[in-house]
Amino acid sequence: MSSRQFNQLELVCVNIDGVLLPDTFSPVMHRFLTKHGAAYTGELERLIFSQPRIVGGANMASAARLPWSPDRTIAAYFEERDAYLAEHPLALADGAGELLERLVETGAEVICYGGLGREPFDEFLAPHKHLFSEPGYITTNDIRPGIKEITTEHFGRRYDQVLFIDDVNRFAEFAKDLDVAFVGVPSDFEHSFQRTQMTETGVKHIVRSLHEIDHELLTLVDKEAASGTSWSVES
């Protein structure tokens, strides 16, 4: 067996929004909220990120004191996002393809997930689709955060057999509650609170680049999962 292969982990789940694709939600939400007179805070990020759309929309409307329904707020948010993407076209994050290759080399199955529909996956990850297990992409908007559903229902794995790679601290909090292996890739957006919040949550592995999720780190994460220390220190 190759030394690069996992001994414990059997499934790696990689978020698309903010991991395999650059973070667009933080800058767009900052633009949207401040344009409507709301202060952009860490608590607002906690209330909006990795939430079902209807919840995020309601919280954005409340923060900005907009007399809008959640659906109207979400529609306005995505209009703002379209304008942002016209100025900052999406492309795969630096190192995304190489990361997927490294993950496959571990022998684990690899799946992509996110709150948006499947379209960004089909558009931007088409050259790498052969690296993913079926169904390739799982939409989590209706099953937030989706750890239980992806792990136990889609793939029939135990929590100590799966690794999630995500950019949002709220997701990390759920992973911690379930003692699921986790690597954080928080946004580098200047107004983001995700790195600070992940540190406060106790995330052990926080990276600034996908290149940092190398074979050495993956081997360590696998060993921690095997010893039950993904979120604690081995005694």
C-alpha positions, 0 to 999 in steps of 0.5 A, spaced: 500 500 500 502 506 498 504 511 504 500 516 501 493 512 502 489 513 508 488 507 513 482 510 516 478 515 512 474 513 506 470 519 504 473 526 502 467 531 501 470 538 498 465 544 498 465 548 492 463 555 494 469 558 497 474 552 496 474 549 489 471 556 487 473 562 490 469 565 495 464 570 492 459 570 498 463 574 503 464 580 498 457 580 495 454 580 502 458 585 504 456 589 498 449 588 499 448 589 506 453 595 507 449 598 501 442 597 505 445 601 511 447 594 515 453 593 519 457 587 517 459 583 523 461 576 525 455 575 528 451 576 521 456 572 517 454 566 523 447 567 521 447 567 514 453 563 511 451 555 510 444 557 512 438 554 507 436 560 503 430 562 506 433 563 513 439 567 510 434 571 506 430 573 512 436 574 516 439 579 511 432 583 510 432 583 518 439 586 518 438 591 513 431 593 515 428 591 509 421 590 508 422 584 504 420 577 504 426 572 504 425 570 497 425 577 494 431 579 499 435 572 496 433 575 489 436 582 490 442 578 493 443 574 487 442 580 482 448 583 486 452 577 485 451 577 478 453 584 478 459 582 482 461 576 477 461 580 471 467 584 474 470 578 477 469 572 473 469 565 476 474 560 475 477 554 479 481 556 485 488 556 485 491 549 486 484 546 486 485 540 480 492 538 484 488 538 490 483 533 487 488 529 484 492 528 491 485 526 494 484 521 489 491 518 491 489 517 498 484 511 495 478 515 498 472 517 495 471 524 493 465 528 493 463 535 492 457 539 495 455 546 496 448 550 497 448 552 490 445 548 484 449 543 480 451 548 474 457 551 477 460 544 478 458 542 471 461 548 468 467 549 472 469 542 474 468 538 468 475 537 466 475 533 473 469 530 473 472 523 473 475 524 480 469 524 483 464 518 486 457 518 483 453 523 483 459 528 483 455 533 486 450 534 492 446 540 493 445 541 500 441 547 501 435 543 503 439 539 508 444 544 511 449 543 513 449 536 510 454 532 514 449 527 516 446 526 510 452 525 505 456 521 510 450 516 512 445 516 507 449 517 501 455 513 502 453 509 508 459 511 512 461 512 519 463 519 522 470 517 523 471 515 516 469 522 513 473 528 512 470 535 510 473 541 507 469 547 508 470 555 508 465 556 513 465 556 521 458 554 522 459 548 518 466 547 522 461 547 529 457 542 526 463 537 524 466 538 531 459 536 534 459 530 530 467 529 531 468 529 524 475 530 521 475 537 518 480 542 514 478 549 514 479 554 508 476 560 510 476 566 506 481 571 505 476 577 504 478 583 508 472 583 512 471 576 513 470 573 520 471 566 518 478 565 520 477 568 527 471 564 528 474 557 526 480 559 531 475 560 536 471 554 534 478 550 535 479 548 528 486 544 528 487 545 521 486 552 517 490 553 511 490 559 506 491 555 500 489 549 497 496 547 496 497 547 503 493 541 503 498 536 502 500 529 503 503 530 509 497 534 512 492 529 509 496 523 512 496 527 519 488 528 518 487 521 517 491 519 523 487 523 527 481 520 525 483 513 526 485 515 534 479 519 535 483 526 536 480 530 530 478 535 535 482 533 541 489 532 543 491 525 543 492 523 551 
